[in-house]
Amino acid sequence: MHEYSIVQALLERVQAEVDARNATAVHGLRVKIGELSGVEIDLLQSAYELFSERSICDGAKLEIVPVAARWTCPNCERTMRRGEILRCPDCSLPAQLIEGSEIVLDRLEMEVA
């Protein structure tokens, strides 16, 4: 389960931000997870609950925002809809994934003295 390593990296990133700002507590995190990132959201939530104990994030709420996959033509920027062939009908170029594969720490709520 790579969700454990994702949570470990997330907690390390949060700790780096806490250290840089001399924060005393973390109250919440928001993470954007693309549907094509390969992350199981339920497993990520469980891993966070397990690994955040005894860390600066102990008791901090994790909000997970799913991000739907979106493709566009790299030439004309036409958006392809879900279920369509991923080739532009106008330009004949393969579609480019522009959203949906990301794992992003989007927001961090900290208490700073």
Backbone as a ProteinNet text record, in pm:
[ID]
protein_1_A
[PRIMARY]
MHEYSIVQALLERVQAEVDARNATAVHGLRVKIGELSGVEIDLLQSAYELFSERSICDGAKLEIVPVAARWTCPNCERTMRRGEILRCPDCSLPAQLIEGSEIVLDRLEMEVA
[TERTIARY]
84.6	0	89.1	91.6	173.9	108.5	-14.9	-79.2	0.2	63.4	145.7	262.9	328.7	442.6	395.9	278	222.9	196	136.6	109.9	240.6	338.2	468.1	528.5	525.4	576.3	494.3	364.2	276.3	311.7	328.7	362.6	500.5	593.9	726.4	716.3	635	615.9	551.2	449	382.2	482.4	562.6	661.4	760.4	800.3	891.7	826.7	699.8	627.8	611.8	582.4	570.3	702.7	812.3	944.6	980.8	950	984.4	909.1	791.7	707.7	696.4	771.3	765.9	623.5	545.5	407.4	403.9	297.1	282.1	178.8	95.5	-7.4	-53.5	-105.5	-169.7	-314.7	-406	-548.6	-617.4	-560.8	-625.4	-537.4	-565.1	-494.3	-598.2	-572.7	-655.7	-562.2	-594.7	-513.9	-602.7	-552	-622.4	-563.6	-651.3	-610.3	-677.8	-598.7	-652	-701.6	-809.6	-868.5	-776.2	-679.1	-585	-450.1	-443.7	-318.3	-284.1	-380.8	-357.4	-374.5	-427.1	-445	-586.5	-595.5	-725.1	-755.8	-857.5	-887	-916.9	-993.9	-1024.5	-898.9	-808.6	-682.8	-594.5	-594.7	-517.5	-569.6	-700.5	-761.6	-724.4	-732.9	-696.8	-550	-464.5	-320.6	-291.2	-359	-339.3	-378.8	-494	-539.6	-439.4	-381.6	-284.9	-152.9	-97.6	35.7	38.5	-74.6	-73.5	-70.5	-105.9	-97.1	47.7	66.1	199.2	283.6	217.3	287.3	227	281.2	226.8	83.6	44.7	-89.5	-190.7	-148.8	-239.9	-363.2	-479.7	-605.1	-642.3	-552.1	-581.7	-668	-767.7	-859.2	-794	-806.6	-759.9	-880.2	-883.1	-987.4	-927.3	-992.6	-944.9	-1042.3	-988.8	-1069.3	-1035.7	-1131.3	-1105.4	-1105.4	-1013.5	-1003	-1030.6	-1132.3	-1168.6	-1064.9	-1046.7	-953.2	-1012.4	-925.5	-965.1	-854.1	-895.7	-801.4	-834.8	-730.6	-751.2	-656.2	-687.8	-598.9	-483.3	-358.5	-245.1	-234.5	-304.6	-297.7	-412.4	-535.4	-651	-719.5	-674.1	-724.6	-869.8	-919.1	-1053.9	-1055.4	-1156.9	-1170.2	-1238	-1182.2	-1241.8	-1327.6	-1444.5	-1533.7	-1503	-1540.3	-1523.4	-1593.9	-1522.6	-1578	-1549.8	-1504	-1469.1	-1334.2	-1312.1	-1179.6	-1084.2	-969	-874.5	-783.9	-848	-781.5	-872	-812.2	-890.1	-954.9	-1086	-1151.7	-1117.5	-1071	-1036.4	-891.1	-797.7	-654.3	-592.6	-663.8	-615.8	-496	-469.7	-360.8	-412.2	-325.8	-367.1	-395.5	-496.6	-531.7	-424.1	-414.4	-316.9	-393	-352.8	-413.1	-369.7	-466.6	-431.9	-469.3	-556	-594.2	-631.7	-607.4	-654.7	-546.5	-420.1	-312.4	-235.3	-280	-204.6	-230.7	-131.4	-142.2	-80.9	-166.8	-121	-167.8	-72.1	-108.2	-157.1	-287.1	-349.1	-362.3	-382.3	-404	-353.1	-295.6	-244.1	-281.9	-358.1	-400.3	-312.6	-232.3	-138.2	-163.1	-121.8	-123.6	19.5	35	168	165.5	269	275.9	298.3
-118.3	0	124.6	193.1	313.1	431.6	414.7	521.6	553.5	451.5	474.8	566.9	542.7	627.7	768.1	779	911.3	988.9	922.1	987.7	1024.3	937.4	967.6	1093.4	1102	1219.5	1343.7	1328.5	1439.6	1492	1401.6	1442.8	1508.7	1459.9	1522.2	1663.8	1680.7	1813.9	1909.4	1860.4	1943	1982.5	1887.2	1916.7	2022.5	2016.7	2117.1	2255.9	2263.8	2391.9	2442	2351.6	2386.7	2442.2	2373.6	2418.1	2554.2	2574.5	2699.9	2818.9	2793.6	2903	2903.8	2815.2	2803.6	2784.8	2703.2	2677	2586.8	2600.9	2520.2	2409.8	2418.8	2316.8	2319.9	2206.7	2195.2	2158.4	2234.4	2211.4	2142.7	2153.3	2091.8	2092	1995.5	1983.4	1956.3	2008.4	1973.5	1923.3	1806	1742.1	1715.6	1752.1	1721.4	1592.5	1497.3	1367.2	1343.3	1330.4	1302.9	1160.1	1143.5	1010.1	911.1	959.8	871.8	863.5	911.2	911	772.6	683.1	549.6	542.3	647.4	651.8	609.1	516.6	476.7	574.6	655.9	762.4	706.1	598.3	539.8	490.1	429.4	382.1	498.6	605.9	724.2	783.4	790.7	843.6	756.3	625.4	532.9	544.2	552.2	565.5	696.1	803.3	932.3	922.4	863.3	850.4	771.3	667.7	584.1	657.9	717.1	776.4	917.1	985	1121.5	1123.1	1011.2	1003.6	1025.4	1098.6	1129.3	1211.5	1284.6	1377.1	1515.2	1614.6	1749.9	1754.6	1654.4	1650.3	1572.2	1527	1451.5	1536.4	1488.6	1560.1	1654.6	1676.5	1765.1	1692.8	1762.5	1703.7	1701.1	1586.6	1574.2	1580	1680.9	1692.4	1647.3	1551.4	1501.3	1547.2	1617.9	1669	1587.2	1506.1	1430.7	1523.7	1497.1	1577.3	1484.3	1518.6	1438.9	1457.4	1352.9	1358.6	1445.1	1529.3	1612.4	1609.2	1598.7	1597.1	1710.9	1767	1867.8	1839.4	1899.7	1894.2	1990.7	1947.2	2036.6	2149.4	2136.2	2237.5	2338.6	2291.1	2382.1	2395.6	2319.4	2322.9	2279.2	2205	2148.3	2046.3	2051.5	1958.7	1830.4	1718	1587.8	1546.2	1496.4	1450.1	1306	1270.6	1133.7	1038	935.5	835	860.5	980.9	1011.7	948.8	931.4	890.2	1004	970.2	1072.6	1118.6	1161.8	1220.1	1332.5	1447.6	1564.4	1539.2	1556.7	1537.7	1648	1761.7	1873	1866.5	1838.9	1843	1704.3	1601.1	1462.3	1435.3	1524.7	1502.9	1425.8	1345.8	1277.8	1380.8	1352.1	1441.2	1437.5	1547.3	1560.5	1569.5	1488.4	1492.7	1621.2	1703.6	1829.4	1830.8	1741.8	1728.7	1583.8	1541.6	1409.7	1312.1	1351.6	1261.5	1316.8	1431.1	1500.1	1447.6	1472.9	1456.9	1585.1	1676	1809.6	1846	1891.6	1952.4	2093.4	2112.2	2235.1	2340.8	2296.5	2391.3	2332.8	2418	2376.3	2482.4	2444.4	2536.1	2511.8	2613.7	2602.1	2714.2	2687.1	2789.4	2839.6	2968.6	3029.1	3132.2	3128.3	3222.7	3364.3
0	0	0	-110.8	-117.4	-47.1	0.1	76.2	203.1	262.3	381.5	348.8	237.4	201.5	163.2	106.7	74.6	202.9	302.2	430.3	499.3	493	553.4	489.5	357.2	287.1	321.8	333.2	370.3	509.4	605.7	741.4	747.7	668.5	662.5	605.1	503	441.8	541.2	612.3	712.6	821.4	868.2	972.4	924.7	798.6	743.7	745.3	711.8	714.9	857.4	950.2	1091.9	1144	1111.3	1155.9	1096.8	970	902.6	960.1	1015.5	1066	1218.2	1284.3	1430.7	1480.5	1410.6	1449.8	1572.3	1648.2	1768.9	1752.7	1650.5	1628.9	1483.8	1440.7	1309.2	1334.9	1274.3	1296.1	1178.8	1059.7	944.8	822.5	735.5	608.1	500.4	381.2	265.8	156.8	105.3	2.7	-118.5	-235.9	-360.8	-417.4	-448.7	-499.7	-633.8	-738.1	-870.6	-881.7	-956	-968.5	-1038.2	-1114.3	-1183.3	-1112.1	-988.6	-913	-858.2	-858.4	-804.2	-654.2	-594	-449.1	-413.3	-319.4	-263.2	-150.5	-167.4	-71.3	67.1	76.3	207.1	277.1	200.9	259.7	302.3	224.7	260.7	391.6	405.3	527.5	647.2	631.1	739.6	776.3	676.4	700.5	772.8	735.3	802.1	949.3	975.7	1114.4	1197.8	1139.7	1210.4	1233.3	1128.7	1136.5	1193.8	1197.8	1250.9	1403.6	1464.9	1611	1653.7	1759.4	1813.7	1715.9	1628.6	1539	1559.5	1494.8	1502.8	1448.6	1368.8	1309	1393.5	1511.3	1597.8	1626.8	1586.2	1605.6	1492.4	1397.6	1284.9	1182.3	1133.5	1035.3	897	830.4	692.1	599.9	513.5	412.2	279.9	216	87.3	-20.6	-119	-229.6	-353.7	-401.1	-524.2	-645.6	-738.7	-860.7	-979.5	-1056.3	-1173.6	-1283.9	-1360.6	-1473.4	-1584.6	-1644.4	-1758.1	-1861.4	-1987.5	-2098.9	-2193.8	-2257.3	-2361.3	-2477	-2587.6	-2703.5	-2678	-2694.5	-2669.8	-2773.7	-2884.5	-2989.6	-2978.6	-2985.5	-2987.1	-2851.1	-2752.8	-2615.8	-2602.7	-2699.7	-2690.3	-2576.8	-2491.5	-2379.6	-2426.4	-2384.5	-2415.2	-2295.1	-2324.4	-2217.9	-2181.9	-2060.4	-2013.5	-2109.4	-2148.4	-2237.9	-2384.9	-2417.3	-2555.9	-2590.5	-2717.6	-2763.7	-2732.5	-2677.5	-2633	-2747.1	-2853.7	-2969.6	-3018.8	-3043.9	-3085.1	-3221.4	-3232.2	-3361	-3461.2	-3412.7	-3500.5	-3546.9	-3452.8	-3483.1	-3503.5	-3461.9	-3467.6	-3375.9	-3282.1	-3185.3	-3064.4	-3001.4	-2878.9	-2769.2	-2690	-2580	-2472.9	-2399.1	-2291.2	-2159.1	-2062	-1929.2	-1860	-1817.4	-1751.9	-1604.2	-1563.1	-1421.8	-1397.4	-1272.8	-1234.5	-1195.1	-1204.9	-1163.4	-1043.4	-991.4	-888	-746.6	-661.7	-516.3	-461.1	-410.3	-374.3	-233.4	-149.6	-23.1	-57.5	-50	-98.5	10.4	133.8	242.5	373	454.8	584.7	686.9	787.5	893	1015.2	1049.6	1160.2	1260.7	1383.7	1487.5	1504.8	1482.8	1491.2	1604	1685.8	1800.3	1754.3
[MASK]
+++++++++++++++++++++++++++++++++++++++++++++++++++++++++++++++++++++++++++++++++++++++++++++++++++++++++++++++++

